[in-house]
Amino acid sequence: MPDAAKSFFGGLAATGYMLPLLFGAQVLGGALVILGLVPLGLLILAPVIVNIIAFHVFLAPEGLPLAILVAALELFLAWADRKVYAPLFGLRA
């Protein structure tokens, strides 16, 4: 892992709350998807996935292909439930 990525991860760990919050969001979002509450799970996972993409674009590019795959899967599931998200954008379902 590049030094900048280690420093970033070390900074998150040093806060004492950020890593548990991040991992908790991943577990909760994943559990909701598995339990069939896909739209809510995806809403919780979306900011995590955006940060994963940014991390790999700017700090650790070797993991970018897997991050793009995860983002593509998120977008596919969100597209499949797009009618559920319509009210968030002021659109009619």
Backbone as JSON, one array per atom type, in Angstrom:
{
  "sequence": "MPDAAKSFFGGLAATGYMLPLLFGAQVLGGALVILGLVPLGLLILAPVIVNIIAFHVFLAPEGLPLAILVAALELFLAWADRKVYAPLFGLRA",
  "N": [[0.85, -1.17, 0.0], [0.6, 2.23, -0.84], [2.43, 4.99, 0.68], [0.89, 7.32, 1.14], [-1.7, 6.29, 1.25], [-1.49, 4.66, 3.5], [-1.06, 6.63, 5.44], [-3.49, 8.02, 5.3], [-5.33, 6.02, 6.07], [-4.32, 5.53, 8.6], [-4.88, 7.98, 9.79], [-7.69, 7.9, 9.83], [-8.02, 5.77, 11.59], [-6.9, 6.87, 13.87], [-8.8, 8.68, 14.78], [-10.56, 7.27, 16.31], [-13.26, 6.77, 16.08], [-14.03, 6.7, 13.43], [-13.37, 4.4, 11.82], [-14.88, 2.28, 13.11], [-17.44, 3.35, 12.58], [-17.47, 3.4, 9.77], [-17.11, 0.63, 9.14], [-19.34, -0.37, 10.46], [-21.41, 0.82, 8.95], [-21.01, -0.5, 6.54], [-21.57, -3.17, 7.26], [-24.24, -2.94, 8.18], [-25.53, -1.89, 5.85], [-24.99, -3.97, 4.0], [-26.28, -6.1, 5.29], [-28.94, -5.25, 5.19], [-29.37, -5.3, 2.43], [-29.1, -8.04, 1.94], [-31.24, -8.96, 3.46], [-33.35, -8.16, 1.96], [-34.16, -5.54, 1.93], [-33.31, -3.75, -0.11], [-33.25, -1.08, -1.37], [-32.9, 0.69, 0.88], [-30.57, -0.36, 2.0], [-28.76, 0.13, -0.09], [-28.75, 2.92, -0.09], [-27.43, 3.44, 2.29], [-24.97, 2.27, 1.75], [-24.0, 3.74, -0.43], [-22.49, 6.28, 0.05], [-20.24, 5.16, 1.23], [-19.19, 3.6, -0.83], [-18.6, 5.59, -2.7], [-16.49, 6.84, -1.37], [-14.67, 4.72, -1.32], [-14.09, 4.47, -4.04], [-12.9, 7.03, -4.47], [-10.69, 6.82, -2.74], [-9.2, 4.84, -4.05], [-8.77, 6.01, -6.54], [-7.2, 8.26, -5.92], [-5.26, 7.48, -4.01], [-4.53, 4.7, -3.91], [-4.22, 3.21, -6.57], [-4.05, 0.58, -7.54], [-6.13, -0.97, -6.59], [-8.34, -0.11, -7.93], [-9.83, -1.4, -10.11], [-11.46, -3.38, -8.8], [-12.91, -1.72, -7.09], [-14.36, -0.24, -8.96], [-15.94, -2.27, -10.0], [-17.52, -2.88, -7.74], [-18.9, -0.43, -7.5], [-20.28, -0.47, -9.92], [-21.98, -2.66, -9.52], [-23.53, -1.65, -7.43], [-24.78, 0.5, -8.76], [-26.21, -0.94, -10.69], [-28.05, -2.37, -9.07], [-29.37, -0.2, -7.92], [-30.5, 0.94, -10.2], [-32.27, -1.07, -10.86], [-34.15, -0.75, -8.88], [-35.15, 1.76, -9.38], [-37.6, 3.14, -9.35], [-38.27, 3.33, -6.71], [-36.5, 5.21, -5.78], [-37.25, 7.53, -7.04], [-38.83, 9.6, -5.7], [-36.84, 10.87, -4.19], [-35.53, 12.49, -5.94], [-37.42, 14.22, -6.75], [-39.08, 13.28, -8.72], [-41.76, 11.68, -10.47], [-42.94, 8.46, -9.73]],
  "CA": [[0.0, 0.0, 0.0], [1.4, 3.46, -0.89], [2.56, 5.73, 1.95], [-0.25, 8.24, 1.31], [-2.84, 5.48, 1.65], [-1.24, 4.27, 4.89], [-1.28, 7.82, 6.27], [-4.92, 8.28, 5.32], [-5.97, 4.99, 6.9], [-3.87, 5.79, 9.97], [-5.65, 9.12, 10.29], [-9.04, 7.42, 10.15], [-7.93, 4.95, 12.8], [-6.56, 7.74, 15.01], [-9.97, 9.38, 15.31], [-11.19, 6.41, 17.3], [-14.67, 6.49, 15.77], [-14.32, 6.64, 12.0], [-13.35, 3.03, 11.31], [-16.09, 1.56, 13.53], [-18.58, 3.9, 11.85], [-17.36, 2.93, 8.39], [-17.38, -0.81, 9.1], [-20.74, -0.55, 10.85], [-22.25, 1.17, 7.81], [-20.88, -1.58, 5.57], [-22.29, -4.34, 7.76], [-25.66, -2.64, 8.17], [-25.98, -1.8, 4.46], [-24.96, -5.3, 3.43], [-27.33, -6.91, 5.9], [-30.23, -4.8, 4.64], [-29.47, -5.82, 1.06], [-29.32, -9.49, 2.05], [-32.57, -9.19, 4.02], [-34.36, -7.76, 0.99], [-34.41, -4.09, 1.99], [-32.24, -3.32, -1.02], [-33.12, 0.38, -1.53], [-32.33, 1.29, 2.09], [-29.18, -0.81, 2.09], [-27.95, 0.84, -1.08], [-28.59, 4.31, 0.36], [-26.41, 3.45, 3.33], [-23.69, 1.89, 1.15], [-23.57, 4.66, -1.5], [-21.36, 7.14, 0.4], [-19.07, 4.32, 1.49], [-18.64, 3.22, -2.13], [-17.99, 6.8, -3.28], [-15.19, 7.02, -0.72], [-13.79, 3.65, -1.78], [-13.64, 4.88, -5.38], [-11.98, 8.16, -4.32], [-9.47, 6.3, -2.14], [-8.41, 4.12, -5.05], [-8.37, 6.94, -7.6], [-6.18, 9.21, -5.48], [-4.23, 6.97, -3.1], [-4.11, 3.31, -4.14], [-4.85, 2.87, -7.85], [-4.04, -0.84, -7.86], [-7.41, -1.56, -6.22], [-9.41, 0.57, -8.65], [-10.75, -2.27, -10.85], [-12.44, -3.97, -7.89], [-13.78, -0.63, -6.63], [-15.28, 0.07, -10.06], [-16.9, -3.38, -10.04], [-18.47, -2.68, -6.63], [-19.74, 0.7, -7.86], [-21.17, -0.91, -11.0], [-23.01, -3.5, -8.91], [-24.42, -0.74, -6.7], [-25.59, 1.21, -9.75], [-27.15, -1.91, -11.27], [-29.14, -2.61, -8.11], [-30.13, 1.04, -7.79], [-31.3, 1.07, -11.41], [-33.35, -2.06, -10.8], [-35.16, -0.21, -7.96], [-35.18, 3.21, -9.63], [-38.89, 3.74, -9.01], [-38.25, 3.61, -5.27], [-35.68, 6.41, -5.57], [-37.8, 8.68, -7.77], [-39.19, 10.73, -4.83], [-35.64, 11.56, -3.72], [-35.13, 13.44, -6.97], [-38.58, 15.02, -7.11], [-39.67, 12.71, -9.91], [-42.89, 10.8, -10.23], [-42.59, 7.04, -9.92]],
  "C": [[0.9, 1.25, 0.0], [1.39, 4.2, 0.45], [1.37, 6.66, 2.19], [-1.49, 7.48, 1.77], [-2.7, 5.03, 3.1], [-1.51, 5.45, 5.83], [-2.77, 8.13, 6.4], [-5.63, 7.3, 6.24], [-5.57, 5.16, 8.36], [-4.61, 6.96, 10.6], [-7.07, 8.74, 10.65], [-9.03, 6.62, 11.45], [-7.68, 5.81, 14.04], [-7.76, 8.48, 15.57], [-10.67, 8.58, 16.38], [-12.64, 6.06, 16.99], [-14.91, 6.22, 14.29], [-14.33, 5.22, 11.45], [-14.53, 2.21, 11.82], [-17.34, 2.06, 12.81], [-18.6, 3.39, 10.41], [-17.7, 1.44, 8.29], [-18.82, -1.12, 9.5], [-21.7, -0.24, 9.71], [-22.19, 0.07, 6.74], [-21.66, -2.81, 6.0], [-23.79, -4.11, 7.71], [-26.21, -2.59, 6.75], [-26.02, -3.17, 3.8], [-26.05, -6.2, 3.98], [-28.71, -6.52, 5.37], [-30.43, -5.31, 3.22], [-29.79, -7.31, 1.09], [-30.73, -9.79, 2.54], [-33.7, -8.72, 3.1], [-34.75, -6.29, 1.04], [-33.34, -3.39, 1.15], [-32.16, -1.8, -1.14], [-32.49, 1.07, -0.32], [-30.87, 0.9, 2.25], [-28.28, -0.07, 1.13], [-27.75, 2.31, -0.7], [-27.51, 4.42, 1.43], [-25.03, 3.16, 2.73], [-23.15, 2.91, 0.15], [-22.42, 5.57, -1.07], [-20.09, 6.36, 0.71], [-18.39, 3.97, 0.17], [-18.01, 4.41, -2.83], [-16.61, 7.02, -2.67], [-14.2, 5.93, -1.1], [-13.23, 4.0, -3.16], [-12.6, 6.01, -5.26], [-10.64, 7.71, -3.73], [-8.59, 5.65, -3.2], [-8.0, 5.02, -6.22], [-7.17, 7.77, -7.16], [-5.03, 8.6, -4.69], [-3.71, 5.57, -3.42], [-4.72, 2.78, -5.43], [-4.88, 1.38, -8.18], [-5.35, -1.53, -7.5], [-8.6, -1.0, -6.99], [-10.33, -0.37, -9.44], [-11.83, -2.91, -9.96], [-13.42, -2.91, -7.37], [-14.79, -0.25, -7.71], [-16.34, -1.03, -10.19], [-17.95, -3.21, -8.94], [-19.42, -1.53, -6.96], [-20.73, 0.32, -8.96], [-22.29, -1.78, -10.46], [-24.02, -2.65, -8.13], [-25.34, -0.01, -7.68], [-26.61, 0.3, -10.42], [-28.33, -2.15, -10.34], [-30.0, -1.36, -7.93], [-31.02, 1.25, -9.02], [-32.49, 0.12, -11.38], [-34.48, -1.57, -9.89], [-35.35, 1.28, -8.16], [-36.5, 3.87, -9.27], [-38.97, 4.09, -7.53], [-37.51, 4.91, -4.98], [-36.25, 7.67, -6.21], [-38.18, 9.85, -6.85], [-37.98, 11.51, -4.29], [-35.19, 12.65, -4.69], [-36.31, 14.3, -7.45], [-39.28, 14.53, -8.37], [-40.87, 11.86, -9.53], [-42.49, 9.38, -10.55], [-43.32, 6.46, -11.11]]
}
